[in-house]
């Protein structure tokens, strides 16, 4: 029997404090996106399974939660990612817009996770997509925006982890029947199995040699000097160097790692990929990269790069006071005959930019509770309306009680 107070695995409620923290983080991110010229779009929580599947990598295709629309009998899916929806939106409704397009979003995605995995099924995401450019400047812009957005939200000690999926696609396209075995070995960082799989491959010796070298191509920027000496990798290394040259101009406050053997999003991304991590977190705060093939699957060829931020992961490392949710005043009338005056007082304060709780059905006991609450939240105080021309302000910070004849007098000398 289902306990009506319980929730399904991987989803949860958010109390006012937690909900406000999420809203605060999303507002900070969206404001930063806007400062860079990115315009917000909104896509539906669910759509046709066939439509959204077109733009997903193999990993996310396995995590789709789908159901039959009872009104039509069509199979629809809850979105496990927002980027494919943006690809569809651009192909269907924005194909006449001047390129490049700079779009951003925030919203929840839903993913199937095995019982006991410990992973959330419902994830808050915020992200950006830069569409219509293939230059190193565009890759650098999206990476710089990603780093600076996390810093703006209060993150510290960030590590930018760069890779290049195009490099791996090129090498693995030559491995024949053992391609999947080599892929799995690289994903698991199982280098003994990688060597065995490479031996069985029909790939040229030069390709096998490079594949076996990939585990060593991890570290700082000097790794590119080593990788550039491998003729098969020169083109891809040059692309990464060009992006890094532009990133240098942004003076990003983060450390850099380069991993040329990382297969993240292998069937989705096509070029430079990146993650941003924090030593205090077990999973990345942000993932992104170039995905030039995606929008073409919706009938409109357009190169693109972008990123998605895990908002809850970001929130867990950016604790900050919730000033935007702070209630400035609580207004309480002494008796019901003062209701009209109390409402007008509260409305006047709100119209002046203050946040106000109006307790019309109150008593002295509630007033004491409000005074205690507001002291804890560091608000201005409780306004007790005793008569139409007599206001008492109980200051939250000091507990001092002061009387005023009208609101103007209170605002001039009472805060």
VENRAGI-V154656 format. One record per residue. RES is the residue in one letter. PHI is phi in whole degrees, -180 to 180 (NA if undefined). PSI is psi in radians with two decimals (none if undefined). OMEGA is omega in whole degrees, 0 to 359 (none if undefined). Layout:
res;phi;psi;omega
RES;PHI;PSI;OMEGA
RES;PHI;PSI;OMEGA
//
This chain:
res;phi;psi;omega
X;NA;2.36;182
X;-80;2.24;174
X;-76;2.08;186
X;-65;-0.18;178
X;-93;-0.17;182
X;-90;2.82;177
X;-117;2.74;175
X;-61;2.76;178
X;-56;2.36;172
X;86;0.11;175
X;-129;2.80;182
X;-158;2.83;174
X;-87;2.85;176
X;-129;2.10;178
X;-68;2.91;181
X;-53;-0.71;182
X;-65;-0.81;181
X;-67;-0.73;179
X;-61;-0.65;179
X;-70;-0.61;177
X;-63;-0.74;179
X;-64;-0.78;179
X;-61;-0.70;180
X;-62;-0.81;180
X;-63;-0.79;181
X;-63;-0.69;178
X;-63;-0.73;179
X;-62;-0.79;181
X;-64;-0.83;182
X;-64;-0.61;178
X;-65;-0.72;179
X;-67;-0.73;177
X;-57;-0.77;182
X;-63;-0.64;180
X;-64;-0.41;179
X;-94;0.08;176
X;90;0.26;180
X;-90;2.31;184
X;-104;2.37;186
X;-77;2.42;172
X;-123;2.77;178
X;-126;2.26;179
X;-119;2.79;185
X;-73;2.70;179
X;-68;-0.54;177
X;-140;2.72;178
X;-156;-3.09;182
X;-59;2.39;180
X;-57;-0.80;182
X;-61;-0.68;183
X;-67;-0.85;185
X;-76;-0.50;180
X;-64;-0.55;182
X;-55;-0.66;187
X;-100;0.22;182
X;-103;2.59;171
X;-74;2.93;184
X;-58;-0.67;183
X;-62;-0.81;182
X;-75;-0.45;176
X;-60;-0.55;180
X;-77;-0.14;184
X;-112;0.21;180
X;-72;2.32;172
X;-102;2.04;187
X;-124;2.81;178
X;-158;2.94;180
X;-94;2.21;176
X;-69;1.98;184
X;-63;-0.35;182
X;-84;-0.40;183
X;-127;-0.34;184
X;83;0.00;179
X;-76;2.61;176
X;-86;2.13;179
X;-120;2.86;184
X;-135;2.48;169
X;-74;2.36;186
X;-66;2.24;173
X;-92;-0.13;180
X;-160;2.64;183
X;-98;-0.44;183
X;-57;-0.80;178
X;-59;-0.59;178
X;-65;-0.67;178
X;-67;-0.66;176
X;-60;-0.78;177
X;-64;-0.76;180
X;-60;-0.79;180
X;-64;-0.78;181
X;-65;-0.63;186
X;-88;-0.62;191
X;-126;-0.22;186
X;-125;0.36;184
X;-75;-0.11;177
X;-103;0.01;180
X;-75;2.66;178
X;-70;2.29;179
X;-93;2.65;6
X;-81;2.75;176
X;-102;2.37;176
X;-120;1.91;185
X;-124;2.60;176
X;-138;2.95;185
X;-160;2.87;165
X;-150;2.57;182
X;169;3.14;181
X;-104;2.50;173
X;-119;2.72;183
X;-126;2.26;182
X;-132;2.49;174
X;-73;2.30;174
X;-133;2.47;180
X;-62;2.56;177
X;-59;2.35;179
X;86;0.00;181
X;-71;-0.42;182
X;80;0.04;182
X;-94;2.59;178
X;-74;2.51;175
X;-91;-0.47;181
X;-112;2.12;188
X;-126;2.33;174
X;-85;2.16;180
X;-121;2.63;168
X;-142;2.48;183
X;-166;3.11;181
X;-135;2.64;175
X;-133;2.27;175
X;-112;1.96;189
X;-117;2.40;175
X;108;0.02;181
X;-128;2.57;177
X;-122;0.12;187
X;-78;2.76;173
X;-60;-0.50;178
X;-62;-0.64;181
X;-72;-0.71;175
X;-62;-0.76;181
X;-66;-0.68;180
X;-61;-0.80;184
X;-69;-0.61;177
X;-69;-0.78;180
X;-63;-0.73;178
X;-63;-0.70;179
X;-61;-0.86;181
X;-64;-0.84;184
X;-67;-0.52;177
X;-67;-0.74;178
X;-66;-0.71;177
X;-64;-0.70;179
X;-62;-0.59;181
X;-81;-0.04;175
X;107;0.11;179
X;-73;2.65;177
X;-139;2.90;177
X;54;0.87;182
X;-85;2.61;176
X;-125;2.15;177
X;-93;2.10;183
X;-109;1.94;185
X;-104;2.53;174
X;-145;-3.03;179
X;-149;1.80;182
X;-68;-0.54;179
X;-59;-0.66;178
X;-61;-0.82;181
X;-69;-0.67;178
X;-61;-0.73;180
X;-63;-0.83;182
X;-66;-0.79;185
X;-74;-0.33;178
X;-67;-0.23;181
X;-102;0.10;189
X;-97;-0.07;174
X;63;-2.37;188
X;-67;-0.37;183
X;-97;0.21;181
X;-55;-0.85;182
X;-63;-0.67;180
X;-64;-0.70;178
X;-67;-0.74;178
X;-57;-0.86;181
X;-63;-0.65;179
X;-64;-0.72;178
X;-67;-0.72;180
X;-62;-0.71;182
X;-85;-0.07;183
X;58;0.59;179
X;-94;1.59;190
X;-77;-0.45;175
X;-67;-0.79;178
X;-67;-0.58;178
X;-61;-0.74;180
X;-65;-0.73;179
X;-63;-0.76;181
X;-66;-0.69;181
X;-64;-0.65;179
X;-61;-0.64;182
X;-77;-0.26;184
X;-71;2.61;177
X;-91;0.15;182
X;-66;2.69;175
X;-57;2.65;181
X;-57;-0.63;181
X;-64;-0.67;179
X;-70;-0.78;179
X;-58;-0.75;182
X;-61;-0.73;180
X;-67;-0.73;180
X;-59;-0.74;180
X;-71;-0.30;178
X;-85;-0.35;186
X;-52;-0.77;180
X;-58;-0.39;180
X;-86;-0.24;184
X;-90;1.07;180
X;-138;2.30;178
X;152;-2.55;182
X;-83;-2.91;185
X;-64;-0.41;180
X;-66;-0.31;177
X;-59;-0.59;181
X;-67;-0.54;177
X;-63;-0.75;178
X;-67;-0.77;183
X;-67;-0.55;183
X;-68;-0.34;179
X;-77;-0.22;178
X;-91;1.96;189
X;-56;-0.64;182
X;-67;-0.33;185
X;-103;-0.09;188
X;-55;-0.79;182
X;-61;-0.76;183
X;-73;-0.66;178
X;-64;-0.70;179
X;-62;-0.67;178
X;-62;-0.77;179
X;-65;-0.72;179
X;-62;-0.71;179
X;-63;-0.70;178
X;-66;-0.76;180
X;-65;-0.61;177
X;-61;-0.70;178
X;-72;-0.72;180
X;-60;-0.58;178
X;-58;-0.58;181
X;-70;-0.40;179
X;-82;-0.24;179
X;52;1.00;183
X;-71;2.42;180
X;-92;1.32;178
X;-160;2.79;175
X;-84;2.88;183
X;-127;2.29;169
X;-123;2.53;175
X;-123;2.27;181
X;-132;1.79;182
X;-85;-0.01;177
X;-110;0.23;182
X;-85;2.20;183
X;-101;0.36;183
X;-57;2.32;178
X;58;0.60;189
X;-58;-0.69;182
X;-89;0.18;184
X;-122;-0.91;181
X;-82;2.74;183
X;-126;-0.17;184
X;-147;-2.32;180
X;-63;2.25;178
X;-122;2.81;179
X;-157;2.68;170
X;-130;2.66;172
X;-121;2.16;184
X;-124;2.90;174
X;-129;2.40;180
X;-56;-0.40;182
X;-87;-0.06;183
X;-114;2.52;180
X;-84;-0.34;180
X;-130;2.76;182
X;-62;2.56;173
X;-77;-0.46;189
X;-155;2.48;174
X;-131;2.55;179
X;-167;-3.14;178
X;158;-3.08;182
X;-88;2.35;180
X;-137;1.22;188
X;-69;-0.29;183
X;-91;-0.26;192
X;-65;-0.95;188
X;-67;-0.51;176
X;-61;-0.46;178
X;-67;-0.30;177
X;-101;0.20;174
X;92;0.25;181
X;-144;1.73;184
X;-67;2.12;181
X;-157;2.14;177
X;-70;2.71;182
X;-160;2.73;172
X;-145;2.68;183
X;-172;-3.05;178
X;-153;2.80;175
X;-132;2.34;180
X;-103;2.37;172
X;-84;1.81;189
X;-64;-0.72;181
X;-67;-0.68;177
X;-63;-0.74;177
X;-62;-0.75;181
X;-61;-0.64;184
X;-65;-0.30;180
X;-118;0.22;181
X;-132;0.94;180
X;-67;2.25;180
X;-149;2.69;179
X;-62;2.44;182
X;-87;1.20;184
X;-64;-0.60;182
X;-67;-0.33;181
X;-102;0.12;183
X;-73;2.21;175
X;-81;2.23;183
X;-82;-0.73;183
X;-139;2.66;164
X;-117;2.24;180
X;-107;2.20;181
X;-131;2.11;174
X;-82;2.53;181
X;-67;-0.59;180
X;-147;2.86;186
X;-65;-0.44;179
X;-66;-0.26;179
X;-99;0.22;183
X;-58;-0.81;182
X;-60;-0.81;181
X;-64;-0.64;180
X;-67;-0.73;179
X;-63;-0.80;180
X;-62;-0.68;179
X;-63;-0.81;180
X;-64;-0.75;181
X;-66;-0.67;179
X;-64;-0.76;179
X;-64;-0.75;180
X;-64;-0.71;180
X;-67;-0.32;178
X;-93;0.08;175
X;100;0.03;179
X;-88;2.68;174
X;-99;2.23;192
X;-134;2.30;168
X;-97;2.31;178
X;-113;1.97;178
X;-104;1.69;182
X;-82;-0.66;180
X;-96;1.17;187
X;-118;2.98;175
X;-145;-3.13;183
X;-65;-0.55;180
X;-65;-0.78;179
X;-65;-0.66;180
X;-61;-0.70;179
X;-64;-0.66;178
X;-65;-0.77;180
X;-63;-0.69;179
X;-61;-0.75;179
X;-65;-0.76;179
X;-60;-0.81;184
X;-71;-0.50;175
X;-65;-0.71;180
X;-67;-0.59;182
X;-90;-0.02;177
X;63;0.62;176
X;-82;-3.13;182
X;-72;-0.76;178
X;155;-3.06;179
X;-105;2.24;177
X;-101;2.04;180
X;-103;2.01;182
X;-89;1.83;184
X;-88;-0.71;174
X;-145;2.95;179
X;-57;-0.37;182
X;-124;0.45;179
X;-143;1.93;180
X;-114;2.43;176
X;-119;2.18;177
X;-105;2.06;174
X;-98;1.84;186
X;-69;2.33;183
X;-69;-0.68;186
X;-69;-0.71;187
X;-110;-0.35;185
X;79;0.01;181
X;-71;2.44;178
X;-105;2.25;181
X;-133;2.56;183
X;-111;2.54;180
X;-140;2.71;181
X;-89;-0.36;179
X;-158;3.00;184
X;-67;-0.69;181
X;-59;-0.72;179
X;-64;-0.71;180
X;-63;-0.80;184
X;-69;-0.54;180
X;-73;-0.67;187
X;-128;0.02;188
X;-103;-0.21;185
X;-100;none;none
//
